Amino acid sequence: MDLLGKVVAGQPIVENLQCILDMSAAPKGIYFIEITGAEYKIVRKKIVLQ
């Protein structure tokens, strides 16, 4: 999601709990990654594209 809280991409995580998120086409800015699930806790990361 971007700074305004708009979800700009979504992707399910498969069995091995790995996910590749391609941000190469995203405009410069600050983004937050949030990962949630029934069997694991919330993980939040901030990404700055310059």
Biopython code that builds the backbone (N, CA, C, O; Angstrom):
import numpy as np
from Bio.PDB.StructureBuilder import StructureBuilder

atoms = [
    (1, "MET", "N", (0.836, -1.171, 0.000)),
    (1, "MET", "CA", (0.000, 0.000, 0.000)),
    (1, "MET", "C", (0.888, 1.244, 0.000)),
    (1, "MET", "O", (2.031, 1.209, 0.455)),
    (2, "ASP", "N", (0.344, 2.330, -0.514)),
    (2, "ASP", "CA", (1.121, 3.567, -0.555)),
    (2, "ASP", "C", (0.881, 4.385, 0.713)),
    (2, "ASP", "O", (0.204, 3.925, 1.632)),
    (3, "LEU", "N", (1.430, 5.585, 0.761)),
    (3, "LEU", "CA", (1.301, 6.426, 1.957)),
    (3, "LEU", "C", (-0.141, 6.806, 2.273)),
    (3, "LEU", "O", (-0.471, 7.098, 3.422)),
    (4, "LEU", "N", (-0.994, 6.802, 1.264)),
    (4, "LEU", "CA", (-2.400, 7.150, 1.470)),
    (4, "LEU", "C", (-3.247, 5.957, 1.900)),
    (4, "LEU", "O", (-4.445, 6.096, 2.148)),
    (5, "GLY", "N", (-2.618, 4.776, 1.989)),
    (5, "GLY", "CA", (-3.331, 3.572, 2.389)),
    (5, "GLY", "C", (-3.952, 2.818, 1.241)),
    (5, "GLY", "O", (-4.658, 1.833, 1.460)),
    (6, "LYS", "N", (-3.705, 3.259, 0.012)),
    (6, "LYS", "CA", (-4.262, 2.598, -1.164)),
    (6, "LYS", "C", (-3.469, 1.319, -1.447)),
    (6, "LYS", "O", (-2.240, 1.341, -1.513)),
    (7, "VAL", "N", (-4.181, 0.219, -1.611)),
    (7, "VAL", "CA", (-3.530, -1.039, -1.952)),
    (7, "VAL", "C", (-3.148, -0.985, -3.426)),
    (7, "VAL", "O", (-4.018, -0.836, -4.284)),
    (8, "VAL", "N", (-1.878, -1.103, -3.725)),
    (8, "VAL", "CA", (-1.403, -1.006, -5.105)),
    (8, "VAL", "C", (-1.067, -2.372, -5.690)),
    (8, "VAL", "O", (-0.898, -2.489, -6.904)),
    (9, "ALA", "N", (-0.967, -3.403, -4.865)),
    (9, "ALA", "CA", (-0.711, -4.759, -5.351)),
    (9, "ALA", "C", (-1.156, -5.744, -4.283)),
    (9, "ALA", "O", (-1.133, -5.440, -3.090)),
    (10, "GLY", "N", (-1.554, -6.906, -4.718)),
    (10, "GLY", "CA", (-1.926, -7.980, -3.799)),
    (10, "GLY", "C", (-1.522, -9.298, -4.406)),
    (10, "GLY", "O", (-1.600, -9.488, -5.620)),
    (11, "GLN", "N", (-1.090, -10.206, -3.562)),
    (11, "GLN", "CA", (-0.612, -11.487, -4.076)),
    (11, "GLN", "C", (-0.740, -12.535, -2.986)),
    (11, "GLN", "O", (-0.312, -12.305, -1.855)),
    (12, "PRO", "N", (-1.324, -13.689, -3.311)),
    (12, "PRO", "CA", (-1.393, -14.750, -2.304)),
    (12, "PRO", "C", (-0.018, -15.381, -2.083)),
    (12, "PRO", "O", (0.816, -15.417, -2.987)),
    (13, "ILE", "N", (0.195, -15.867, -0.884)),
    (13, "ILE", "CA", (1.434, -16.571, -0.553)),
    (13, "ILE", "C", (1.142, -18.063, -0.619)),
    (13, "ILE", "O", (0.151, -18.538, -0.064)),
    (14, "VAL", "N", (2.010, -18.791, -1.299)),
    (14, "VAL", "CA", (1.799, -20.225, -1.503)),
    (14, "VAL", "C", (2.387, -21.038, -0.350)),
    (14, "VAL", "O", (2.807, -20.483, 0.665)),
    (15, "GLU", "N", (2.410, -22.328, -0.518)),
    (15, "GLU", "CA", (2.778, -23.266, 0.540)),
    (15, "GLU", "C", (4.094, -22.964, 1.246)),
    (15, "GLU", "O", (4.172, -23.082, 2.469)),
    (16, "ASN", "N", (5.117, -22.583, 0.514)),
    (16, "ASN", "CA", (6.440, -22.429, 1.122)),
    (16, "ASN", "C", (6.641, -21.066, 1.791)),
    (16, "ASN", "O", (7.752, -20.737, 2.205)),
    (17, "LEU", "N", (5.575, -20.278, 1.896)),
    (17, "LEU", "CA", (5.602, -18.967, 2.550)),
    (17, "LEU", "C", (6.597, -18.002, 1.929)),
    (17, "LEU", "O", (7.162, -17.155, 2.622)),
    (18, "GLN", "N", (6.813, -18.127, 0.621)),
    (18, "GLN", "CA", (7.681, -17.208, -0.099)),
    (18, "GLN", "C", (6.874, -16.486, -1.169)),
    (18, "GLN", "O", (5.954, -17.040, -1.770)),
    (19, "CYS", "N", (7.250, -15.238, -1.381)),
    (19, "CYS", "CA", (6.542, -14.413, -2.347)),
    (19, "CYS", "C", (7.532, -13.422, -2.940)),
    (19, "CYS", "O", (8.319, -12.815, -2.213)),
    (20, "ILE", "N", (7.496, -13.255, -4.249)),
    (20, "ILE", "CA", (8.334, -12.260, -4.914)),
    (20, "ILE", "C", (7.407, -11.157, -5.413)),
    (20, "ILE", "O", (6.483, -11.402, -6.188)),
    (21, "LEU", "N", (7.670, -9.956, -4.958)),
    (21, "LEU", "CA", (6.849, -8.813, -5.338)),
    (21, "LEU", "C", (7.678, -7.906, -6.237)),
    (21, "LEU", "O", (8.664, -7.320, -5.790)),
    (22, "ASP", "N", (7.288, -7.790, -7.486)),
    (22, "ASP", "CA", (8.024, -6.975, -8.458)),
    (22, "ASP", "C", (7.558, -5.530, -8.364)),
    (22, "ASP", "O", (6.428, -5.209, -8.734)),
    (23, "MET", "N", (8.438, -4.655, -7.864)),
    (23, "MET", "CA", (8.123, -3.235, -7.711)),
    (23, "MET", "C", (8.788, -2.388, -8.792)),
    (23, "MET", "O", (8.831, -1.163, -8.676)),
    (24, "SER", "N", (9.301, -3.019, -9.830)),
    (24, "SER", "CA", (10.052, -2.284, -10.851)),
    (24, "SER", "C", (9.174, -1.303, -11.634)),
    (24, "SER", "O", (9.679, -0.297, -12.132)),
    (25, "ALA", "N", (7.891, -1.572, -11.750)),
    (25, "ALA", "CA", (7.006, -0.682, -12.505)),
    (25, "ALA", "C", (6.335, 0.371, -11.606)),
    (25, "ALA", "O", (5.626, 1.247, -12.101)),
    (26, "ALA", "N", (6.555, 0.284, -10.306)),
    (26, "ALA", "CA", (5.926, 1.225, -9.375)),
    (26, "ALA", "C", (6.638, 2.576, -9.424)),
    (26, "ALA", "O", (7.861, 2.628, -9.558)),
    (27, "PRO", "N", (5.890, 3.651, -9.319)),
    (27, "PRO", "CA", (6.533, 4.966, -9.278)),
    (27, "PRO", "C", (7.341, 5.145, -7.996)),
    (27, "PRO", "O", (7.126, 4.443, -7.007)),
    (28, "LYS", "N", (8.268, 6.091, -8.031)),
    (28, "LYS", "CA", (9.070, 6.391, -6.855)),
    (28, "LYS", "C", (8.162, 6.800, -5.706)),
    (28, "LYS", "O", (7.131, 7.440, -5.915)),
    (29, "GLY", "N", (8.549, 6.428, -4.498)),
    (29, "GLY", "CA", (7.749, 6.788, -3.342)),
    (29, "GLY", "C", (7.989, 5.848, -2.188)),
    (29, "GLY", "O", (8.921, 5.044, -2.211)),
    (30, "ILE", "N", (7.150, 5.947, -1.180)),
    (30, "ILE", "CA", (7.237, 5.111, 0.015)),
    (30, "ILE", "C", (6.059, 4.142, 0.000)),
    (30, "ILE", "O", (4.908, 4.538, -0.186)),
    (31, "TYR", "N", (6.369, 2.879, 0.196)),
    (31, "TYR", "CA", (5.357, 1.826, 0.196)),
    (31, "TYR", "C", (5.500, 0.994, 1.458)),
    (31, "TYR", "O", (6.580, 0.908, 2.042)),
    (32, "PHE", "N", (4.405, 0.388, 1.868)),
    (32, "PHE", "CA", (4.406, -0.492, 3.026)),
    (32, "PHE", "C", (3.931, -1.869, 2.591)),
    (32, "PHE", "O", (2.949, -1.997, 1.861)),
    (33, "ILE", "N", (4.632, -2.887, 3.043)),
    (33, "ILE", "CA", (4.226, -4.265, 2.778)),
    (33, "ILE", "C", (3.637, -4.822, 4.057)),
    (33, "ILE", "O", (4.239, -4.721, 5.126)),
    (34, "GLU", "N", (2.461, -5.408, 3.943)),
    (34, "GLU", "CA", (1.808, -6.022, 5.099)),
    (34, "GLU", "C", (1.478, -7.458, 4.746)),
    (34, "GLU", "O", (0.807, -7.725, 3.749)),
    (35, "ILE", "N", (1.951, -8.373, 5.564)),
    (35, "ILE", "CA", (1.713, -9.795, 5.355)),
    (35, "ILE", "C", (0.944, -10.321, 6.556)),
    (35, "ILE", "O", (1.389, -10.192, 7.697)),
    (36, "THR", "N", (-0.217, -10.917, 6.290)),
    (36, "THR", "CA", (-1.041, -11.465, 7.368)),
    (36, "THR", "C", (-1.525, -12.853, 6.972)),
    (36, "THR", "O", (-1.567, -13.198, 5.791)),
    (37, "GLY", "N", (-1.878, -13.615, 7.942)),
    (37, "GLY", "CA", (-2.426, -14.939, 7.676)),
    (37, "GLY", "C", (-3.006, -15.536, 8.939)),
    (37, "GLY", "O", (-2.761, -15.048, 10.043)),
    (38, "ALA", "N", (-3.771, -16.587, 8.770)),
    (38, "ALA", "CA", (-4.414, -17.231, 9.904)),
    (38, "ALA", "C", (-3.399, -17.943, 10.800)),
    (38, "ALA", "O", (-3.611, -18.072, 12.006)),
    (39, "GLU", "N", (-2.300, -18.404, 10.204)),
    (39, "GLU", "CA", (-1.338, -19.196, 10.962)),
    (39, "GLU", "C", (-0.046, -18.454, 11.279)),
    (39, "GLU", "O", (0.894, -19.062, 11.791)),
    (40, "TYR", "N", (0.027, -17.172, 10.995)),
    (40, "TYR", "CA", (1.239, -16.408, 11.298)),
    (40, "TYR", "C", (0.878, -14.970, 11.620)),
    (40, "TYR", "O", (-0.208, -14.499, 11.285)),
    (41, "LYS", "N", (1.792, -14.287, 12.267)),
    (41, "LYS", "CA", (1.515, -12.932, 12.710)),
    (41, "LYS", "C", (1.729, -11.916, 11.592)),
    (41, "LYS", "O", (2.271, -12.246, 10.537)),
    (42, "ILE", "N", (1.309, -10.710, 11.827)),
    (42, "ILE", "CA", (1.429, -9.631, 10.858)),
    (42, "ILE", "C", (2.883, -9.183, 10.761)),
    (42, "ILE", "O", (3.560, -8.984, 11.770)),
    (43, "VAL", "N", (3.339, -9.031, 9.537)),
    (43, "VAL", "CA", (4.683, -8.517, 9.276)),
    (43, "VAL", "C", (4.516, -7.257, 8.443)),
    (43, "VAL", "O", (3.814, -7.272, 7.432)),
    (44, "ARG", "N", (5.150, -6.173, 8.854)),
    (44, "ARG", "CA", (5.057, -4.911, 8.108)),
    (44, "ARG", "C", (6.467, -4.429, 7.787)),
    (44, "ARG", "O", (7.347, -4.428, 8.647)),
    (45, "LYS", "N", (6.668, -4.021, 6.537)),
    (45, "LYS", "CA", (7.952, -3.494, 6.095)),
    (45, "LYS", "C", (7.719, -2.216, 5.304)),
    (45, "LYS", "O", (6.709, -2.074, 4.614)),
    (46, "LYS", "N", (8.661, -1.289, 5.412)),
    (46, "LYS", "CA", (8.586, -0.041, 4.639)),
    (46, "LYS", "C", (9.620, -0.138, 3.530)),
    (46, "LYS", "O", (10.766, -0.522, 3.766)),
    (47, "ILE", "N", (9.203, 0.214, 2.312)),
    (47, "ILE", "CA", (10.094, 0.216, 1.152)),
    (47, "ILE", "C", (10.110, 1.627, 0.581)),
    (47, "ILE", "O", (9.053, 2.221, 0.369)),
    (48, "VAL", "N", (11.283, 2.161, 0.334)),
    (48, "VAL", "CA", (11.435, 3.480, -0.278)),
    (48, "VAL", "C", (12.039, 3.275, -1.657)),
    (48, "VAL", "O", (13.168, 2.800, -1.780)),
    (49, "LEU", "N", (11.294, 3.630, -2.690)),
    (49, "LEU", "CA", (11.807, 3.561, -4.068)),
    (49, "LEU", "C", (12.301, 4.930, -4.458)),
    (49, "LEU", "O", (11.553, 5.907, -4.422)),
    (50, "GLN", "N", (13.576, 5.001, -4.834)),
    (50, "GLN", "CA", (14.158, 6.296, -5.202)),
    (50, "GLN", "C", (14.488, 6.337, -6.676)),
    (50, "GLN", "O", (14.986, 7.349, -7.169)),
]
sb = StructureBuilder()
sb.init_structure("model")
sb.init_model(0)
sb.init_chain("A")
sb.init_seg("    ")
for serial, (resi, resn, name, xyz) in enumerate(atoms, 1):
    if name == "N":
        sb.init_residue(resn, " ", resi, " ")
    sb.init_atom(name, np.array(xyz, "f"), 0.0, 1.0, " ", f" {name:<3s}", serial, name[0])
structure = sb.get_structure()
